[in-house]
Structures are given as C-alpha cells and as structure tokens.
Amino acid sequence: MDLRKPFIDALMENDDGKSVFITCDVGFSFLEPLKERFGNRFMNLGITEQSSMVIAAALARDFRVYIYSMIPFMLFRPFEMVRNLVIIPKANVKILGVKGSAAYAMLGYSHNMTDDLEDYRLLAQYHGIRIELPFDEKGARHAAELTINNDDPFYVRL
C-alpha cells in the first residue's frame, strides 16, 4: 500500500503557508499537485542528501520543513546531519522516508534497508525525534496532521 499520496493530500489540505517541501531527486507524479500548491516552497535539490538535510535544518528556523526520499538517503547517508542538526537541536524538520520497492532490490543495501525495523532501531535511541510508522491510509493522514500541528522533529516512514 502506497501511503505517500494520503500523507501528501493531508499536507495540502492543511497547508497554512508555513511548510517547505524538499525532495532529493525523487520526482514522482504524486508530488506534482504539491509542487503546484507550494510553488517556490517546493524544492528538488537533486542527489545531495547531506546538503539537503543541512538546508532543511537551516530553513526550520522559520518554516516547518518536510524532506523526502528513500530511507537510505534520508537517514543512513546523512545521519550525522540528522543527529547533529535536526534531532539534538529539535529542528522543525519532518523526515519522510519511503522503503525501496522490489524494483530497487537489485541495487542492494545502498537503496534498501536490511530489514523492516532498521530505520526504527536507529532512531528509537534518540528522545528528540518523534517516530510515526503508519500502516494504512488513515494512519498516514493522521501522521501528516501530527507533523503539521507539532514543531518537534519527526520521522515518518511512508
């Protein structure tokens, strides 16, 4: 089940003009309505995961920032930035990670998790970030609403 669309739909429905959305070279059609709605608050920064996380943390001083890509590119590759610039200072950054699909299996661990809890185990040791792992569309919409109504750092697996 693809939870990205219900999350994005809820985000657009509740848009108050204070959110910024960053994607790292992941431009799927489900993001097009968000890109149109957010205008210059939507950025595709390309394959720059570490730099994108730094930019997200800096923008979080004035905005609620959503940053989206595959889990290995949102957590594992830029983890130093996630820990030092988002979790510890409690930046208003919402990290959205999606698991690699079967199409990415051949690319190995650079594009996939080793198991279904690898992301959770990494983040659960830190008390400065809220973790949401929705299992259905209702949960994805609820996770979006939580991120909108809370300034804490979030990790949402879609």
N, C-alpha and C positions, 0 to 999 in steps of 0.2 A: 504494500500500500504506500503510495507516494503522499507524504504528509507536507510537502513543500507548498502546494497550492492552498490548502486551507489555512496554513500559517500566514502566507503572503496575503490572502484575501482578508483575513482578520486584521493584519497590519494596515492594509489600505483603508479598510472600513473605519479604523480608529485613528487615521493619520491626523495629527494635530500640527503638522509643520515643523516639529522638533526632532524628527528622525532623519538619519542619514543611512543610506544602504550602500555597502561596499561589497563587490564581488571580485574574486581573483580569477579572472579568465574562465568563468563558468557562466556562459550566456545562454541559458535555455529559454525557450519560448514562454514558459510560465512567468518569467521575470519581466517580459515586455510591458504588461499593464502597470507594474510597479515602476518601471523606468519612465513611462509616460506620466504617471501620477506624481512621482518625486522630482522629475526634471533634473535640475543641477544638484539635487541631493542624492542622486544615484550615480555611483562611480564604478566602472570596471577598471581596476588598476593592473590587470594582467597578472602574469606569473611572478608576483612579488609578495609572497606571503609574509615574510618578516617585516618588510617595509610597510605593507598594508596594515599589519597589526599595530605598528608604531603610529601610523596615521590615524587609525581608529581610536587609539588611546588619546592622542592629542585632540581630536575632534570631540571626544567625550567630555571635554571641559565645558562645551557649550551645547552639545547635542546628545541625543540618545542614538548610539551608533550600532547598526547591525552589520556584521561582517560574515560573509557566506562563502563556503567552498566545501570540498570533500574533507572529511575528518582528518586524514593525514596532513593536509595542507593548512588546516585551521588550528590544529593542536600540536601535532608531533613536530613538524618542521619549525614553526615559530614559537616553540614552547617557552623559551627564555623571555620573549616579549610578552607572552600571555601571562606568565607568572609575575614578572617584574613591573609591567606597565598596566596590566588590567586587574589581576587578582589582588595583589598586595595593596595597591593604592585605591582599590574599589572603584575603578573607572566604569562609567556608564556604557559599557560595551556588551553587546549581545552577540555571542559567537554562535553561529548556526552551522552545524556540520551535517553532512549527508554521507551515508556509507556508500562505498563504491558498489556499483552493480555488477552483475555477472559479466558484463562487457569489459570490466576492468580487471577481472580475476587474473588474466594472463600477464598483467603488469606487476604482479607481486605485491609485496608489502609497502612499496612506496605509494601505492594508490588504494590500499585496503588495510583494514585492521586485522590483527592476528586472531581476534575472537570478538564476540559481541559486547564484551564488557571492558575492552582495553581503554577506551576513552573515559569511561566512568571511573575505573581504578586510578587513572592518572589524576583526575580532578577531585575525586572524593576526599583526598587527603588534605585539601585546602578548604578552609572555612569561609573564605572571602568570595566564593562564587556559588551561585545557585545553579543546580543541575536539573534540567527537565528532559525526560525521555518519553515523550508521548507515544502511545501505541495505536491511536486511531485519530480520525479527523477532529472529533470533539476535543481530544487532548491537545492536538496541535493548535486549534483555535484558542483554547484556554492558555496554553503556553505563550502564545502571542500576546494575549491580554495581560498576562503576568508581566511580560517584559516591558510592555507599554506603561504599566502603572507602577513600576518599581525602578529606582535608579541603581540598584545593585548590578554587578556583573552577572551575566547569565551564560550558560552553555545549554543549547537546545539541539538535541540530535533529531534530525528530521529524516 
